[in-house]
Amino acid sequence: MLFVMWRFVAPGLYQHEKKAVLPLVMSSSVLFYGGVSFAFFVVLPIAFSFFSSVALEGVNIATDIDSYLSFVLKIFLAFGIAFQMPVATVLVCLTGMSSHLELREKRAHVIVGAFVIGMMLTPPDMFSQTLLAIPIWLLFEAGLLVARFYEPHCNHNDSTLYTER
């Protein structure tokens, strides 16, 4: 779907715009699949073992395929979107909405927000919440490192850039 959108938008962009957007599109795809892989190989086994542990002894766990697929797809989508944090951070800095220095000052808010998102999107145990919150936080930090290179070099609202000769 992302490729189809890119094919639609790309003819209307200048060459320098394509060079700026293409790495974001490619990294967005890689990060989404990385989030889905992390959910599949790390989070889902832990979540299913948690669900098995809270079942009463002697009760046979038999979920229907619709509930299973719905749960797994929601987890995949949640982790795929959550792993877009570096792309979102770079876009915030690229558009000039904020700088990486301002975002760095708001780090504590991002960490709390990551744990709130982890609480809402994962099964009701603290371990899987932490398994989502910590990658969001680390990916935010990675986004801050990359965002330095994507920020506009001149901020016209900053009076310290202008010196008298």
C-alpha positions as a Markdown table, in Angstrom:
| # | Residue | x | y | z |
|---|---|---|---|---|
| 1 | Met | 0.0 | 0.0 | 0.0 |
| 2 | Leu | 2.9 | 2.3 | 0.8 |
| 3 | Phe | 4.4 | 1.5 | -2.6 |
| 4 | Val | 1.2 | 2.4 | -4.4 |
| 5 | Met | 1.0 | 5.7 | -2.5 |
| 6 | Trp | 4.6 | 6.4 | -3.4 |
| 7 | Arg | 4.0 | 5.7 | -7.1 |
| 8 | Phe | 1.1 | 8.1 | -7.0 |
| 9 | Val | 2.9 | 11.0 | -5.2 |
| 10 | Ala | 6.4 | 10.6 | -6.7 |
| 11 | Pro | 5.7 | 12.1 | -10.1 |
| 12 | Gly | 4.6 | 15.3 | -8.5 |
| 13 | Leu | 7.8 | 15.8 | -6.5 |
| 14 | Tyr | 11.0 | 17.5 | -7.4 |
| 15 | Gln | 14.2 | 15.5 | -7.5 |
| 16 | His | 15.5 | 16.9 | -4.2 |
| 17 | Glu | 12.1 | 16.2 | -2.6 |
| 18 | Lys | 12.3 | 12.6 | -3.8 |
| 19 | Lys | 15.8 | 12.2 | -2.3 |
| 20 | Ala | 14.5 | 13.5 | 1.0 |
| 21 | Val | 11.4 | 11.4 | 1.2 |
| 22 | Leu | 12.6 | 8.1 | -0.2 |
| 23 | Pro | 14.8 | 7.2 | 2.8 |
| 24 | Leu | 11.8 | 7.9 | 5.1 |
| 25 | Val | 9.5 | 5.7 | 3.0 |
| 26 | Met | 12.0 | 2.9 | 2.9 |
| 27 | Ser | 12.8 | 3.1 | 6.6 |
| 28 | Ser | 9.1 | 3.2 | 7.4 |
| 29 | Ser | 8.6 | -0.1 | 5.7 |
| 30 | Val | 11.6 | -1.7 | 7.4 |
| 31 | Leu | 10.5 | -0.4 | 10.8 |
| 32 | Phe | 6.9 | -1.6 | 10.3 |
| 33 | Tyr | 8.1 | -5.1 | 9.5 |
| 34 | Gly | 10.6 | -4.9 | 12.3 |
| 35 | Gly | 7.8 | -4.1 | 14.7 |
| 36 | Val | 5.7 | -7.0 | 13.4 |
| 37 | Ser | 8.6 | -9.4 | 13.7 |
| 38 | Phe | 9.3 | -8.2 | 17.3 |
| 39 | Ala | 5.7 | -8.8 | 18.1 |
| 40 | Phe | 5.7 | -12.3 | 16.5 |
| 41 | Phe | 8.9 | -13.6 | 18.0 |
| 42 | Val | 9.0 | -11.8 | 21.4 |
| 43 | Val | 5.7 | -10.5 | 22.5 |
| 44 | Leu | 3.2 | -13.1 | 21.3 |
| 45 | Pro | 5.0 | -16.0 | 22.9 |
| 46 | Ile | 5.1 | -14.2 | 26.2 |
| 47 | Ala | 1.5 | -13.1 | 25.9 |
| 48 | Phe | 0.3 | -16.6 | 25.1 |
| 49 | Ser | 2.2 | -18.0 | 28.0 |
| 50 | Phe | 0.6 | -15.4 | 30.3 |
| 51 | Phe | -2.9 | -16.3 | 29.0 |
| 52 | Ser | -2.1 | -20.0 | 29.6 |
| 53 | Ser | -0.9 | -19.3 | 33.1 |
| 54 | Val | -4.0 | -17.5 | 34.2 |
| 55 | Ala | -6.3 | -20.3 | 33.0 |
| 56 | Leu | -7.7 | -22.5 | 35.7 |
| 57 | Glu | -6.0 | -25.9 | 36.1 |
| 58 | Gly | -7.8 | -28.6 | 34.1 |
| 59 | Val | -9.4 | -26.1 | 31.8 |
| 60 | Asn | -8.6 | -26.7 | 28.1 |
| 61 | Ile | -7.8 | -23.5 | 26.3 |
| 62 | Ala | -9.5 | -23.5 | 22.9 |
| 63 | Thr | -9.9 | -20.2 | 21.2 |
| 64 | Asp | -11.8 | -19.7 | 18.0 |
| 65 | Ile | -9.8 | -18.7 | 15.0 |
| 66 | Asp | -11.6 | -15.4 | 14.6 |
| 67 | Ser | -10.6 | -14.3 | 18.1 |
| 68 | Tyr | -7.0 | -15.5 | 17.6 |
| 69 | Leu | -6.5 | -13.8 | 14.3 |
| 70 | Ser | -8.2 | -10.6 | 15.5 |
| 71 | Phe | -5.9 | -10.5 | 18.6 |
| 72 | Val | -2.7 | -11.3 | 16.6 |
| 73 | Leu | -3.5 | -8.7 | 13.8 |
| 74 | Lys | -4.2 | -6.0 | 16.4 |
| 75 | Ile | -0.9 | -6.8 | 18.1 |
| 76 | Phe | 0.9 | -6.7 | 14.8 |
| 77 | Leu | -0.6 | -3.4 | 13.8 |
| 78 | Ala | 0.1 | -1.9 | 17.2 |
| 79 | Phe | 3.8 | -2.8 | 17.1 |
| 80 | Gly | 4.1 | -1.9 | 13.5 |
| 81 | Ile | 2.8 | 1.5 | 14.1 |
| 82 | Ala | 4.7 | 1.9 | 17.4 |
| 83 | Phe | 8.0 | 1.2 | 15.5 |
| 84 | Gln | 7.3 | 4.2 | 13.3 |
| 85 | Met | 8.6 | 6.4 | 16.1 |
| 86 | Pro | 11.9 | 7.4 | 14.4 |
| 87 | Val | 10.1 | 8.3 | 11.2 |
| 88 | Ala | 7.6 | 10.5 | 13.2 |
| 89 | Thr | 10.5 | 12.1 | 15.1 |
| 90 | Val | 12.4 | 12.9 | 11.9 |
| 91 | Leu | 9.2 | 14.3 | 10.2 |
| 92 | Val | 8.5 | 16.5 | 13.2 |
| 93 | Cys | 12.0 | 18.0 | 12.9 |
| 94 | Leu | 12.0 | 18.1 | 9.1 |
| 95 | Thr | 8.8 | 20.1 | 9.0 |
| 96 | Gly | 10.1 | 22.5 | 11.5 |
| 97 | Met | 7.4 | 21.8 | 14.1 |
| 98 | Ser | 10.1 | 21.2 | 16.7 |
| 99 | Ser | 13.9 | 20.7 | 16.9 |
| 100 | His | 15.7 | 17.7 | 18.1 |
| 101 | Leu | 16.9 | 19.8 | 21.1 |
| 102 | Glu | 13.3 | 20.7 | 22.0 |
| 103 | Leu | 12.3 | 17.0 | 21.7 |
| 104 | Arg | 15.2 | 16.0 | 23.8 |
| 105 | Glu | 13.9 | 18.3 | 26.6 |
| 106 | Lys | 10.6 | 16.5 | 26.4 |
| 107 | Arg | 12.1 | 13.0 | 26.8 |
| 108 | Ala | 10.4 | 12.4 | 30.2 |
| 109 | His | 7.0 | 13.0 | 28.6 |
| 110 | Val | 7.8 | 10.6 | 25.8 |
| 111 | Ile | 8.8 | 7.9 | 28.3 |
| 112 | Val | 5.6 | 8.3 | 30.2 |
| 113 | Gly | 3.6 | 8.3 | 27.0 |
| 114 | Ala | 5.3 | 5.2 | 25.8 |
| 115 | Phe | 4.3 | 3.4 | 28.9 |
| 116 | Val | 0.7 | 4.6 | 28.6 |
| 117 | Ile | 0.6 | 3.4 | 25.0 |
| 118 | Gly | 2.1 | 0.1 | 26.1 |
| 119 | Met | -0.6 | -0.2 | 28.8 |
| 120 | Met | -3.4 | 0.4 | 26.3 |
| 121 | Leu | -2.2 | -1.8 | 23.5 |
| 122 | Thr | -0.9 | -4.9 | 25.2 |
| 123 | Pro | -2.4 | -7.7 | 27.3 |
| 124 | Pro | -3.0 | -6.8 | 31.0 |
| 125 | Asp | 0.4 | -7.6 | 32.4 |
| 126 | Met | 3.3 | -5.3 | 33.2 |
| 127 | Phe | 5.9 | -7.4 | 31.3 |
| 128 | Ser | 4.3 | -7.1 | 27.8 |
| 129 | Gln | 3.6 | -3.4 | 28.5 |
| 130 | Thr | 7.3 | -2.9 | 29.2 |
| 131 | Leu | 8.1 | -4.9 | 26.0 |
| 132 | Leu | 6.3 | -2.2 | 24.0 |
| 133 | Ala | 7.2 | 0.9 | 26.0 |
| 134 | Ile | 11.0 | 0.3 | 26.0 |
| 135 | Pro | 11.3 | -0.2 | 22.2 |
| 136 | Ile | 9.2 | 3.0 | 21.7 |
| 137 | Trp | 11.5 | 4.9 | 23.9 |
| 138 | Leu | 14.7 | 3.5 | 22.3 |
| 139 | Leu | 13.3 | 4.2 | 18.8 |
| 140 | Phe | 12.5 | 7.8 | 19.9 |
| 141 | Glu | 16.1 | 8.1 | 20.9 |
| 142 | Ala | 17.2 | 6.7 | 17.6 |
| 143 | Gly | 14.9 | 9.2 | 15.9 |
| 144 | Leu | 16.5 | 12.0 | 17.8 |
| 145 | Leu | 20.0 | 10.9 | 16.5 |
| 146 | Val | 18.8 | 10.8 | 12.9 |
| 147 | Ala | 16.7 | 14.0 | 13.1 |
| 148 | Arg | 19.8 | 16.1 | 13.6 |
| 149 | Phe | 20.6 | 15.5 | 10.0 |
| 150 | Tyr | 17.1 | 16.2 | 8.7 |
| 151 | Glu | 16.5 | 19.5 | 10.5 |
| 152 | Pro | 16.4 | 22.7 | 8.4 |
| 153 | His | 19.8 | 24.4 | 8.9 |
| 154 | Cys | 18.4 | 27.9 | 9.3 |
| 155 | Asn | 15.6 | 28.9 | 11.7 |
| 156 | His | 14.5 | 32.4 | 10.7 |
| 157 | Asn | 12.8 | 32.9 | 14.1 |
| 158 | Asp | 16.1 | 32.6 | 15.9 |
| 159 | Ser | 17.7 | 36.0 | 16.3 |
| 160 | Thr | 21.0 | 34.6 | 17.3 |
| 161 | Leu | 21.7 | 33.5 | 13.7 |
| 162 | Tyr | 21.8 | 37.1 | 12.4 |
| 163 | Thr | 24.9 | 39.0 | 13.3 |
| 164 | Glu | 25.7 | 42.6 | 12.4 |
| 165 | Arg | 28.7 | 43.2 | 10.3 |
